[in-house]
């Protein structure tokens, strides 16, 4: 988590899931410091990197839908060396049961926007026989534990959510299930450790990123004021990209704004929204 240069080029170091590193060549791309006699390239093959080389790198990765989530040490490092209070890190149940939903206002995409803060989403199913219930299958058990821990009792659309582990290990694919495993909106496909640091219970403040460069604070307020009273806003630039903070009067208003407005386009830019842990602007 150190910046190589002030304000940019943050170095992100994680433990690898690999138990052993095999190096076949000593060159500008790989080197075995214990075996200087290795050749610099395969006989009869140029040392110039080619696109096909990438296949070998990816084939070294462990199997599983989201292998980057499987290393407990890397996850703990993302939280500053230890897991948040109340998180065991040992849960293996991936599916979460959400109840007491507002049937008139909730849908699968809104649930995706909320639960994807805590991990990748595989699929979601609203239960027909219990319209205020839904099943959410997360990428792994740790992500499911984060969702249960941080969202239990959260207010959304006038209802206090009940979030618990489901007795079903997975959600069976069916016409009434929504698939998200391949969605590019899943937040943890890249920079997983960075996204873990943003996990928290709903707060009164949301953070907006990937905003249009020309957007104004007035336009931001107009875009979000339907979800509740806005106390304050701040528009700023980081790494050359426009971002903003929006402070609402209540956590419920901020949560509603997030589930309704995350990943929608504004002037051609698909905005990203997460909860901010800042206390004030």
N, C-alpha and C positions, 0 to 999 in steps of 0.2 A: 503493500500500500504506500510505498514511498514515491514521491515525485522525482524523476531524474532531473528535470528542470522545473523551476518554480511555476506552478499553475498548469503544467501539462506533462505529457509523457509519463503517466503514472505506471509504475512497475507493479504488476499483479503476479504474485508467486503463490502457487498452490502445490499441495502434495499430489503426486501422480498415482493413478490406480494401477500402474504397471509395477510388477514386483522385480523386474529385471530389464535393463536396457541393453539391447544388442546393437553393437556398432560393427559394421563390416568394412568401412573405409575411413582412412584419415585424410580429410580434405577440408575445404572451407565450410562444408555443411555438417560434418560430423567428425568426431575425433575420440579415439580411445587412448587416454593418457597412460594407461598401463600396458599398452601394446603398440609401441611405435613402429613395428614392422608391418602393420597392415598396409595393403595397397591403397593408392589414392583413388583408384577407379576400377570398375569391373573390366576385365580384359575384353577388348573389342568393343567397348562402349565409351562414348564421350562422357567426360565429367560435367558437361554443361547440363544444368537441371532442365528437366522436361516436365510437361503437365502430368504425364503418366506417373511420375515419381510420387505424386500426392497420394495415389492409391495405396502405396505401401505404408505411408504414415497412418492413414485412416484404418487400415487393416490391423494395425497394432492395438487399436482401442478395444477395451473389453466390450462384450456384447451387452445389450439392454437398450431400452428406449432412450434413457437419458443417463449415459455412463458418468457424466460429470457430476451427478448428484450423489454418487455412491461412496465418496470418501469422507468419513466423519471428521477427520483431522482438518481437511480443507474447509469444511463447513464451519467448524469451530473457529478456525482462523478468521473467517469472514465476520464472525461475531466478536472479534477482538480477543480470541484465545479461549473462549468458553461459550457454551450454549446459553440462550436467554433463560432466566429463572422460570421454572415450570416446564421446560422442554427437556425430555429425556434423551431424545435422539435414537431411541431403540424401537420405536413403533414401526411395524411392518405393514399395517393396514393402509391401503392407498385410497380407499373410497370413503367419502364423507356424506353423511345424511344431514341435510339442511331442512329445518321445519319452521313453521310460523311465518311463512313468506306471505307477502301481499300478492294474492293471485291476480289481481287486476293490473298490477304494474310490473311484475317481474317476468323475465324471460331468460332463455339460456344464455344469450349474449351478455346480458347484464350480470348474470352470475359469473360468467367467464371473466368479465372485467374486474370483478371483485376478488375472486379466488386466485386469479393469475398473479396477484401481487405476491403470493406465498409459494408459487411453484408452477410448473407447466401443467396444463390441463389436457387430459386424454379425451374424455367425453363427459357430457352432462345429460341428465334425463329428468324431466319434470314428471312426477308420478300422476297418472290420470285418476287413479282411485283416491288419491290424497292431493288435491290441487295445490295445497300450501306446503308440499314436501318436494324435495329434489335430491337427486344423487349427483355427486361431483367426484369423478375419478381423477386423482392427482398423479403426478409423475412418479412419486415414490412415497414411502411411509413417512419420511421426515417432513416432506412438504405438506402432507396431509395433517401431520401433528402441528405444524406451524399454523395452518388454516384454522384448525379446531381451537387452538390456544388463543389466537389473536382475534377471531371473529365471534366466539361464543358470547352471546348477549349484546352484540352490536345492533344498533337501531337502523332500520332501512324501511322507507316508505311507511312509517308509522307503526312498524312491527319490530319486536325484539327477537332477533334471530336465535334459534337453537341450533347449534352445530355440534355434531357428535360423529364418532366413527360408525360406519355402517357394518352390518353383519355380512354384507356381500363384498367379497374381495375385489371384484371388478364389476363394471357395468356391461352387460351383454349388448352387443351391437344389434340394433333393431331400427325399424323405420322412425320410431319416435325418439331416438337418441341423436344428439348433435355431436359430431366428431370434431375434435380440436387438436388431435395429436400432431398434425402436420401444419397447423396454423403458424404463420410467421409472426403472429401477435403474441405467441408465448414468450414471456419475458426472459426465461432462464435458458434458452437455447444458446445464448452467448453471455459472457460476463456474469456467470452464475454467482460467483462470490460477491460481486458488486451488488447484485439484486438482493441477495440475502441480507445485506447490511440495511436495506430499506424496509425490511419486514417489521411491522409494528401494528398495534391496534389502530382502528380508525381515529384520526385526529381532526381538529377543526380546520387544518390547513392542508391544501393540496399543492403539489408541485407539477407544473406543466413544462413539457419539453417538446422539442421538434416543432416549435411554433414558426409561423411565417415571419420572415425578417421584417416585414413592414407593419406587423400588427401593433396596435396601441392598447394602453390600459383601458381606455373607454370601450374598445371592441371586446376585450376580455370580460369586462364587467357585464356588458350586454349579452354575452354568450352564456354566462353562468348565473345571472341574477334570478332566473326562473326557479332555481333550486334552493334559494334561501337568501337571507340578508347577508350581504358581503360587508365585512368590517374593514378590510384593507386589501390592497393588491400591490404587488411590486413586479415590475418588468425589468429584466436585466439580461446581460449577455455573458455567456461562459464558453470559452473555446470557440468564439466566433458564431455561436448559435443562440438564438433568442429563447429565453426561458422565463417563467413567471411563477410567483407564489400568490395564492388566493386564500384569504382567511375568512371563514364563515363564522356565524355565531355559535353553531353547534356541530358536533361530530356527525350527526345524522344528515345535516345539509351537505356537508363535505362528502360524505359517503354517497349520497344520491347524485351529486355532481360527477363523482368519479365513475359510478356504474353507468350513467347515462351518456357521458361525453368522452370517455376514454376511447381512443382509436377511431374517432370520427374525423373526417377531413375539414380543415379550415383553410380556405384559399389554396387548396391543393396540397396542404401539408397534413399528414395524419398525426394528430397530437397524442402524446403519451402522458398519462396522469398517474401519480402515485401520492400516497400520504407523506406529508413532511413532518419530521419530528421537531422542527423549530417551534419555539413557544410564541414567538412574535415576529413581525416583519420590521 
